[in-house]
Amino acid sequence: MNQTEQPALTIPVGWRDYLELTKPRVVALIMLTAVVGTLLAAPGIPPLNALIFGNLGIALAAASAATVNHVLDARIDARMARTRRRPLPSGHLSQAQALLFALLLGVASMTLLVAFVNLLTAALTFCSLIVYAVIYTVWLKRATPQNIVIGGAAGAAPPVLGWAAVTNHVDPHALLLFMIIFAWTPPHFWALAIARRHEYQRVQIPMLPVTHGVELTRLHILLYTVILCIVTLLPYMTGMSGLIYLAVALALDVRFLWMVMALKGGGREGGREGLPMRVFRFSITYLMWLFIALLADHYLRVVL
């Protein structure tokens, strides 16, 4: 070998690269909503097959969809500052490795759900996987500024899936949980889109702040947050939850509305990340505590 030649740099593949493909933080929030759906579906402790295998199958499906999303968005990710260090753009993993990993996760998910839970949960989970991994990522994300609204149905499905794992049918109360997440998704994601609008513009993704401007996006965030606050009252109004949930929901709604109104008013950005990112991060905390409140209220009412 010529002395001037350098050996090719090989990047070792580790389990952390595969874990990152699954978007573990996103899957963790999905799992919280799915587990809450499972637990709310039964007056006491739900059947263990639904609680363990049902939620494990849902988690594996979500991880599979996230991995497919990494593969389909690899070229875009390479051009965006917040995503260019992901396993595929950085060269830590190949697309073939990622696709094989996604396939294994998907097969494991469907096997668990069909063998140990029920066909309805397996079918609904598979449909959610396809909507997010294919319809949203391949088409909606690049086709319309309403991408996150339409595609939000996949992200709102986990509590319905968890509930179906116990009851083997789609319950109206489960659909209330679906509505909460569906209404929550646009203000959550559009806040991030405002903060990252220049990156989306560079890769030609038609997010609302890119196509219609920041001011209209702020208005949409406010309107959807008002809808969200109304929807979060429905579990109490229908008798699904009690005063404990209502108190927590009202407190969270007031805080979320206050932040969104500050964003709509063009409040001072402040700090490196600014107000849009603070709204985005609070929205995650908001959903987490809202579902924990649903769960706490459910079991305290059972005990009392």
PEMO-V641777 format. One record per residue. N is the residue number from 1. RES is the residue in three letters. BURIAL is + if it has 9 or more other ideal C-beta (glycine too) atoms within 8 Angstrom, else -. Layout:
# PEMO-V641777
N_RES_BURIAL, N_RES_BURIAL
This chain:
# PEMO-V641777
1_MET_-, 2_ASN_-, 3_GLN_-, 4_THR_-, 5_GLU_-, 6_GLN_-, 7_PRO_-, 8_ALA_-, 9_LEU_-, 10_THR_-, 11_ILE_-, 12_PRO_-, 13_VAL_-, 14_GLY_-, 15_TRP_-, 16_ARG_-, 17_ASP_+, 18_TYR_+, 19_LEU_-, 20_GLU_+, 21_LEU_+, 22_THR_+, 23_LYS_+, 24_PRO_-, 25_ARG_-, 26_VAL_+, 27_VAL_+, 28_ALA_-, 29_LEU_+, 30_ILE_+, 31_MET_+, 32_LEU_+, 33_THR_+, 34_ALA_+, 35_VAL_+, 36_VAL_+, 37_GLY_+, 38_THR_+, 39_LEU_+, 40_LEU_+, 41_ALA_+, 42_ALA_+, 43_PRO_-, 44_GLY_-, 45_ILE_-, 46_PRO_+, 47_PRO_-, 48_LEU_-, 49_ASN_+, 50_ALA_+, 51_LEU_+, 52_ILE_-, 53_PHE_+, 54_GLY_+, 55_ASN_+, 56_LEU_+, 57_GLY_+, 58_ILE_+, 59_ALA_+, 60_LEU_+, 61_ALA_+, 62_ALA_+, 63_ALA_+, 64_SER_+, 65_ALA_+, 66_ALA_+, 67_THR_+, 68_VAL_+, 69_ASN_+, 70_HIS_+, 71_VAL_+, 72_LEU_+, 73_ASP_+, 74_ALA_+, 75_ARG_-, 76_ILE_+, 77_ASP_+, 78_ALA_+, 79_ARG_+, 80_MET_+, 81_ALA_-, 82_ARG_-, 83_THR_+, 84_ARG_+, 85_ARG_-, 86_ARG_+, 87_PRO_+, 88_LEU_+, 89_PRO_+, 90_SER_+, 91_GLY_-, 92_HIS_+, 93_LEU_+, 94_SER_-, 95_GLN_+, 96_ALA_-, 97_GLN_+, 98_ALA_+, 99_LEU_+, 100_LEU_-, 101_PHE_+, 102_ALA_+, 103_LEU_+, 104_LEU_-, 105_LEU_+, 106_GLY_+, 107_VAL_-, 108_ALA_+, 109_SER_+, 110_MET_+, 111_THR_-, 112_LEU_+, 113_LEU_+, 114_VAL_+, 115_ALA_-, 116_PHE_+, 117_VAL_+, 118_ASN_+, 119_LEU_-, 120_LEU_+, 121_THR_+, 122_ALA_+, 123_ALA_-, 124_LEU_+, 125_THR_+, 126_PHE_+, 127_CYS_-, 128_SER_+, 129_LEU_+, 130_ILE_+, 131_VAL_+, 132_TYR_+, 133_ALA_+, 134_VAL_+, 135_ILE_+, 136_TYR_+, 137_THR_+, 138_VAL_-, 139_TRP_+, 140_LEU_+, 141_LYS_+, 142_ARG_+, 143_ALA_-, 144_THR_-, 145_PRO_+, 146_GLN_-, 147_ASN_+, 148_ILE_+, 149_VAL_-, 150_ILE_+, 151_GLY_+, 152_GLY_+, 153_ALA_+, 154_ALA_+, 155_GLY_+, 156_ALA_+, 157_ALA_+, 158_PRO_+, 159_PRO_+, 160_VAL_+, 161_LEU_+, 162_GLY_+, 163_TRP_+, 164_ALA_+, 165_ALA_+, 166_VAL_+, 167_THR_-, 168_ASN_-, 169_HIS_-, 170_VAL_+, 171_ASP_+, 172_PRO_-, 173_HIS_+, 174_ALA_+, 175_LEU_+, 176_LEU_+, 177_LEU_+, 178_PHE_+, 179_MET_+, 180_ILE_+, 181_ILE_+, 182_PHE_+, 183_ALA_+, 184_TRP_+, 185_THR_+, 186_PRO_+, 187_PRO_+, 188_HIS_+, 189_PHE_+, 190_TRP_+, 191_ALA_+, 192_LEU_+, 193_ALA_+, 194_ILE_+, 195_ALA_+, 196_ARG_+, 197_ARG_+, 198_HIS_-, 199_GLU_+, 200_TYR_+, 201_GLN_+, 202_ARG_-, 203_VAL_+, 204_GLN_-, 205_ILE_+, 206_PRO_+, 207_MET_+, 208_LEU_+, 209_PRO_+, 210_VAL_+, 211_THR_-, 212_HIS_-, 213_GLY_-, 214_VAL_-, 215_GLU_-, 216_LEU_+, 217_THR_+, 218_ARG_+, 219_LEU_+, 220_HIS_+, 221_ILE_+, 222_LEU_+, 223_LEU_-, 224_TYR_+, 225_THR_+, 226_VAL_+, 227_ILE_+, 228_LEU_+, 229_CYS_+, 230_ILE_-, 231_VAL_+, 232_THR_+, 233_LEU_+, 234_LEU_+, 235_PRO_+, 236_TYR_+, 237_MET_-, 238_THR_-, 239_GLY_-, 240_MET_+, 241_SER_+, 242_GLY_+, 243_LEU_-, 244_ILE_+, 245_TYR_+, 246_LEU_+, 247_ALA_-, 248_VAL_+, 249_ALA_+, 250_LEU_-, 251_ALA_-, 252_LEU_+, 253_ASP_+, 254_VAL_-, 255_ARG_+, 256_PHE_+, 257_LEU_+, 258_TRP_-, 259_MET_+, 260_VAL_+, 261_MET_+, 262_ALA_+, 263_LEU_+, 264_LYS_+, 265_GLY_-, 266_GLY_-, 267_GLY_-, 268_ARG_-, 269_GLU_-, 270_GLY_-, 271_GLY_-, 272_ARG_-, 273_GLU_-, 274_GLY_+, 275_LEU_+, 276_PRO_+, 277_MET_+, 278_ARG_+, 279_VAL_+, 280_PHE_+, 281_ARG_-, 282_PHE_+, 283_SER_+, 284_ILE_+, 285_THR_-, 286_TYR_+, 287_LEU_+, 288_MET_+, 289_TRP_+, 290_LEU_+, 291_PHE_+, 292_ILE_+, 293_ALA_+, 294_LEU_+, 295_LEU_+, 296_ALA_+, 297_ASP_+, 298_HIS_+, 299_TYR_+, 300_LEU_+, 301_ARG_-, 302_VAL_-, 303_VAL_-, 304_LEU_-
